[in-house]
């Protein structure tokens, strides 16, 4: 073998002999602290760490060819520790942070829950709108608290959560205080559900869109439900199964409200940004509720403590509005909302249509040959806030405040003998209210709630008549103080008892003040009412059957009057897709709205509140019963509800007569019977529905010439149809409303005037033309900047521009010639909005 061959063989043997030695060196682990000691002089750096952190920690030997950054990256992976450069020469070693993630889910419904509080020691976070969260943890021993109002607190160590890389569902269980359950999801559209006690619940956090609406108008939204409508298109005249608007109990976070609309009734006065939930009860009320013999509309703000700042700024063709929800530390959050009309800055097409609708047959519109009205301004605003404070795990405090106002001002100008005189008339309608609510969980089975509120309402009109050299001042005020204590005791998983007491002191005053000839009439009444109530709540183990039996005792001190009122709601599922419901109640109320004269308060807002006197204005009492049957399967819902209602103690003044009985002051009753039917079909991205309501409602006034005749709110047939569709972030909706006309009284043909007065035929024996309206709306939302969204919306109300007659009546002119007066609905009315969400 040559020398060259020996040399090659030697090199090969040397190479293979070195391989195991190198592998042995690289697989050998060394103590981390010794490696750190060798790296400090090599790279001229200093490592800062606790000796216990690196004790017994070993790593593989470090390749000496690596740079400092590469060496640190290798150690970070091998030692499972964080190496942080405090400066170029100082490196801090810490325990590596872990992240726990997941989706918080309602165990019963499977819905993802937004804004749930996740806490690990002093660190905390909230789930986003999709129910997702991330939070840093130090070790498996960390204790995680998950809290959400209405759910049991989940307390668990990190070791008991999923160890996989995927973020899994974490389920929360409904708390005992959740006394009702959803039996029909998405009754019409997403966000409109039906509860087991017969209540309809609208959650604007999940709400999609309704035809003709771009904002989440609370009182417009409830009119989409069967059996609820407005006989004159206003939210201040909502009729539930033949009842007048004053027979509806309207509350905002438990505060009773005596005003409902802006623009004197055309839009809701409750800011949609801060009013996130609405409940409508047509029957079967809880024994804790009083007033509202026709129905209850209960509005509320969110009950969770927000821990991230959010808000919005928006403008539409009627107003500008703003909203913020900001945390105040870990245990409190504040919501503030405000809205202001833009009519004093710009007159939009929407404002013009609303103005035409409101001013019909009012002092504003009524001009004479020598008198004109000018400089007319309609204005409204509202502001509200809600403060939540959670001083401990068992206590929660809530503070509410709301202030709203409507104003109209115009100048009356008269030209006489070459001289010009200008005087101003005005009308103001406002509400201011505040409340405190204290909730305490004494144990898992026993809870209490204490509420106190004060609400004040003002309607003030100043009508100047230059021709008569007269000023007519009118004022209607309501001041009410209320308090309620509720206790809830859970006896078993299927049985609970609710008991309570409430008190209300209501003061109503009415002022009529004429300066020439001098005349002053001031009436003020006070009524104190006490109530004690109890409700037994029973449910089956499978949650398929629910029964609420309630009894309420009322005592009216002024009349020494006692009223007992039973309540019932029963709900039962059978054959997996069918549901039967029985609702019944006795109720009473002590206040009502009356009309003295059609030209009161400039003819714009004629109704004034008045207390019962238990004689000429009786305490209103009602009783009603309904039986419902539903079938819900594969996106199809069929709901059939016949009902009967009887109301005693109404007066002709409260029913808005404009014919023969306009100036009557007689007590009476009415009964209403009918059926509400709904057919709804849901697909993946759409929902379509059609509802039909039949109503037969008749008055009984024993002291009138005609003892019995159809009610002013007897709308025999009503059909509502609609459909909405979702394409990613684009929402579209179209809807149709049709109903038979409102009853009215005609003069006798051929003998219309007799002895200088209108000679009327049978009361409410005629019907106006059928009402028909087609609406469309759309809304689109997109990401504008980081953490900022932009929303735009467009709506058209009455796109057919149909001239619907809302009401008709007759008057005699100065020559005793009969004239028919028709008040029309809104014509084609556009609206648009731009909203910045942050």
PyMOL commands that set and color helices and strands:
alter all, ss='L'
color gray80, all
select helices_A, chain A and resi 3-27+32-43+51-54+68-79+158-160+218-224+245-247+349-359+600-603+652-654
alter helices_A, ss='H'
color red, helices_A
select strands_A, chain A and resi 29-31+46-48+58-60+81-85+90-95+98-106+117-120+123-126+132-137+143-147+154-157+169-172+182-184+192-195+200-203+228-230+238-240+248-252+255-256+261-262+267-268+277-281+295-300+310-316+319-327+332-341+371-392+395-416+419-441+446-465+470-492+495-515+518-539+545-556+561-574+578-589+591-594+608-611+620-633+636-651+667-682+686-700+708-710+717-727+730-739+743-744+753-754+757-758+766-767+771-785+788-797+805-812+818-824+829-837
alter strands_A, ss='S'
color yellow, strands_A
deselect
rebuild
show_as cartoon
